[in-house]
Amino acid sequence: MKKLVSTLALVMMSSLAFAQAGTAVKEAGKATAETAKRGVEETKSVVTDAKADVHKAKAKKHGKKAKAAAKETVN
């Protein structure tokens, strides 16, 4: 009888341990997914900023060309 009780207790303890491990794995997976999402959002932000900088530089260059062309036309 003692062996049966101790075996049942051992089985119950191992089941609880597996359940806790499963929960921990799920939580770790969620945390990893959230971190990856943040990384993607940050990357998109950096790319958007870079595109804006390129656009600004091109606009400045075209502005200078237009200003020079306007001076030539006046003279």
N, C-alpha and C positions, 0 to 999 in steps of 0.2 A: 504494500500500500504506500509506503514511504517513497519507493522508487517511482510509482505512478504520479504521486503528487509532485515530486521534485521534477519529473520529466515534463509534466504539464506546466509547472512554473517556468521551467527553462524555455519551453516552446512559446509561452506567452511573452516572456522577456525578449526573446529573439524577434518575435513578431512586432513588438513595440519598437525595437531598435531599427528594424527594416522600415517601418512606417516613418520614423523620424528621419532616417537617411533619405527616404524618398521625398519627404517634404523639403529637406535641405537641398537636395539636387534640383527640385523644382524652383526653389527660391533663387538658387545660384544661377539657374538658366534665365530666370526673369531679369535678374540684375545684369547679366551679360547682355541680354537683348536690349535693355534700356540704355546701357553704356554704348552699344553699337548704334542705336538710334541717335543718341546725342552726338556721336562722332560723325554720322552722316549729315546731321543738321549743321554742325560746325563746318564741315567740308563744303556744303552747299553755300553757306554764308561767305566763306573765304573766296569761293569761285565767283559768287555774285559781286563781291567787292572788287575782285581783280578785273572782272568784266567792266565794272563801272569806271575803274581807273584807266583802262584801255580806251574806253569811250571818251572819257574826259581828255586824255592825251590827244586822241585823234581830232576831237572838236577844237582843241587849242591850236593844233597844227593847221587845220583847215581855216580857222579864224585868221591866223597869221598870213596864210596865202591870200585869203580874200582881202585883207587889209592892204597887202602889197599890190594886189591887182587893182584895187581902188585907187591907190596912189599913182600908179602908172597911167590909169585912165584919165585922171585929173590933169596930170602933167602933159 
